[in-house]
């Protein structure tokens, strides 16, 4: 779980550096979609776990809260960068 968190944080910094180049917008948007998908899968993994087997209820609740917050943040960034402003 923490390895995935490290990957998401690293990818977030990568995205931040990429956003400044408008000609690479398509690549940034594709990367955002991939990161949202990774976070969605991690969130689903938290949902499918049963408390007491591998993780406590508190750990699973923190996991769910973290990933849903990340999904919301990334979705907001995607909406503001990638959606056509027509």
C-alpha positions as CSV (number, residue, x, y, z in Angstrom):
1,X,0.0,0.0,0.0
2,X,2.8,2.4,0.9
3,X,4.7,1.6,-2.4
4,X,1.6,2.6,-4.3
5,X,1.4,5.8,-2.3
6,X,5.0,6.6,-3.1
7,X,4.3,6.0,-6.8
8,X,1.3,8.3,-6.7
9,X,3.2,11.1,-5.0
10,X,6.1,10.8,-7.5
11,X,3.6,10.9,-10.4
12,X,1.9,13.9,-8.9
13,X,5.2,15.8,-8.9
14,X,5.8,14.7,-12.4
15,X,2.4,16.0,-13.4
16,X,3.0,19.3,-11.8
17,X,6.2,19.8,-13.8
18,X,4.4,18.8,-17.0
19,X,1.5,21.2,-16.6
20,X,3.6,24.2,-17.3
21,X,4.0,23.2,-21.0
22,X,0.8,23.8,-22.8
23,X,2.0,21.9,-26.0
24,X,2.2,18.7,-23.9
25,X,-1.4,19.0,-22.7
26,X,-2.5,15.8,-24.3
27,X,0.2,13.8,-22.6
28,X,-0.6,15.4,-19.3
29,X,-4.3,14.5,-19.7
30,X,-3.5,10.9,-20.5
31,X,-1.2,10.7,-17.5
32,X,-3.9,12.2,-15.3
33,X,-6.4,9.6,-16.5
34,X,-3.9,6.8,-15.7
35,X,-3.2,8.2,-12.2
36,X,-7.0,8.5,-11.6
37,X,-7.3,4.8,-12.6
38,X,-4.5,3.7,-10.3
39,X,-6.1,5.6,-7.4
40,X,-9.5,4.2,-8.2
41,X,-8.1,0.6,-8.2
42,X,-6.3,1.3,-4.9
43,X,-9.6,2.7,-3.4
44,X,-11.5,-0.4,-4.6
45,X,-8.8,-2.5,-3.0
46,X,-9.4,-0.7,0.3
47,X,-13.2,-1.3,0.0
48,X,-12.8,-5.0,-0.7
49,X,-10.6,-5.7,2.4
50,X,-12.2,-7.0,5.5
51,X,-11.1,-5.4,8.8
52,X,-9.2,-7.7,11.1
53,X,-7.7,-9.9,8.3
54,X,-4.8,-7.8,7.1
55,X,-5.6,-4.3,8.4
56,X,-7.5,-2.8,11.2
57,X,-10.7,-0.9,10.6
58,X,-8.9,2.4,11.3
59,X,-6.3,1.6,8.7
60,X,-8.9,0.7,6.1
61,X,-10.8,3.9,6.8
62,X,-7.7,6.0,6.4
63,X,-6.9,4.1,3.2
64,X,-10.4,4.8,1.8
65,X,-10.3,8.5,2.9
66,X,-6.8,9.0,1.4
67,X,-7.7,7.5,-2.0
68,X,-11.1,9.2,-2.4
69,X,-9.4,12.5,-1.6
70,X,-6.7,11.9,-4.2
71,X,-9.4,10.9,-6.8
72,X,-11.3,14.1,-6.1
73,X,-8.1,16.3,-6.3
74,X,-7.0,14.6,-9.5
75,X,-10.5,14.9,-11.0
76,X,-10.5,18.6,-10.2
77,X,-7.1,19.1,-12.0
78,X,-8.3,17.0,-14.9
79,X,-11.5,19.1,-15.2
80,X,-9.6,22.4,-15.2
81,X,-6.8,21.4,-17.5
82,X,-8.2,18.8,-19.9
83,X,-11.8,19.7,-20.6
84,X,-12.4,21.9,-23.6
85,X,-13.3,25.4,-22.5
86,X,-15.9,26.0,-25.1
